[in-house]
Amino acid sequence: MKRIGLLSDTHGALSERIVRFFENVDEIWHAGDIGTEKLADELAELKPLRAVYGNIDGHVLRRMFPETLRFFCEDVDVLMTHIGGYPGRYEPRVRKMIYSSPPKLFISGHSHILKVIPDKKFNCLHINPGAAGNNGFHNVCTAVRFKIDGKDIKEMEVLEFERSEFSSID
């Protein structure tokens, strides 16, 4: 069993609340728009980090992380990218991947809107953890925590707090 902490769109800022929320996870997954190499390093110091770069990430982060990551966690096939859409409205590049070889779990960021949507057509769960950072149009910061046990994705929890209550770890 693996306990996963999932976030996106930090844009260079990490809240103490999210650090506490991820205290007991085994891995942190970041779905892009990390913002700074410093923040990526801080996350990697907390727990093992899997991440993709996002559209605001510069050349250094693009060398550190891929645009798309496909991997297995336990028995779950995971596909993660920053700009990916969601069931019924997948981004064209992602649509090709999902149609040719559907993952069990598809993760994307970018929208700053928390979404957890089952795609019954492909027997796939889509998660967009929303925006964890203090930059963007969102008013609520969000992150997700869940467990993968064999082929099961379970015990999903959401952290949300008003952006006005954001308290940086710096």
N, C-alpha and C positions, 0 to 999 in steps of 0.2 A: 504494500500500500504506500502511495505517495501523497503527501499533502502539498497542494499547490497554492501559491499566492500569485494572482494575475492582476496586472495593471497596464495602463497605456496612457499616452499623452501626458507625461510628467512635465515636459517642456523645461527640464532643468531644475525642478523643485520637488522635493520629497517631504511629505508631512510626517511628523512624529506619530500621528494616529495610524498611518499606514505601516510604519515600522513596527509598531506594537501589534497591529492586526496580523502581520506576517511573522510574528515571533516564533510560532510553533510550526511553520511550514517547512517542508524539506527542500523545495525549490521555488524560485521566483521566476515568473515568465513575464516579459515586457513586450507588448504588441506595438511598439514603435512610437516615434516622437519622444525619444528619451531626453534630448535637449543638450546634454553635456557629457563629456567623457567622465568627468568627476562624479556625476550622478550614477552612471553605469558602474563605475568602480565602487561606489558606496553600496549599491545594491549587491554587487558580487561579493563584497566583504560580509554582508549579512547572511547570504545563502547562495548556493549555486544558481547562476543566472543563465537563462535562455532568453534571447531577445532577437528582434528584427529591427531594422532601421525604419524610420518614418520619413515623411516628406520634408520635415523641418530639420532633420539630422544632417550635419555636415559631413565632409569627406572622411574625417577621422572615424566617426561612428559608423559610416558606411563601409569602412575597411574592417572595423571590429565585428560587425554583425551583418548577416545576409538580409536581402529584401524579403525572402520567403524561407521558412524553416519547416521541414517535414521530418518528423521523428516519432518514435514509439515511446510512450510512457506506460509502463506495465504492458497491458495488451491493447492499449488504445492508440490508434493511428491519429496523430495530431498534425494539422496544417495551420501555420500561423503566418500572417502577413499584416502589414499596417492598413493598406487600403484594399479592402476585399469585398465590401458590400455585405449583404445578408441574404437569407433564403428568399428566393424569388427575385432578387435584385443584386446578384453577384457581379462584381467588377469583371469585365471580359477575360482578363488574364486568369483570374481565379476560377471563373466559370469553366474554362477548359480543363483545369486541374480537377475540379470537383466532378465534372461529368465523366472524365476519363478514369478517375480513380478516387472515388469518394472517401474522405477521411471519416473517422468516427466523431472527431471534434475539430471544428473550424473556428479559429480565433482571429479576430481583426480588431483594429482600433479606429482612429481617425475621426469618427463622427462626434466624439465627446458625449455620446449618449449610451448609457448602459442598456444592453439588450442580451437576453438569453432566449433563443428561439430554436425550437426543434425543427429540422428540415425533414419531414416525413418522407419526402420523395427519395432522399438519399440515406435515410436512417442515420442522420448526422445532427449533432448539437452545435449550434453557433453561439459563441459568447463574444460580446464586445464589452470589455470592462468599463467603458466610459472614460472619463478623464480624471486622472489622479492629481494632476498638477494645479498650479495656481495661475495659469495663463490660458486664455481662450474665452469663448462665449458662454461656457457653462457656469451655472450658479452653485451646483452641487458637485463635490468631489466624490469619486467612487472607486472601489477596488473590489475584487472578488477572491474568495478563498473556497477551495473544494478539495475533495479527495478522489483519487483514481485508485481503484482496488480491482486488479485484474482487468476485466473489460468494462467495469462499472464506473461511471462518473456520478458521484453522490455527495451529499451533505454540503451543498452549495450555500455559501453565506455571502452577503453583500455588506460592505462598509460604505456608508454615505454620511457626509457632513457638509454643512454650508461652506462654500468657498470663503466666506467672510471669517470663518473660524480656522482657516488654514494656519498651521504653525510649523514652520520649516525646521528641519533637523540641524540646519547651520546655526 
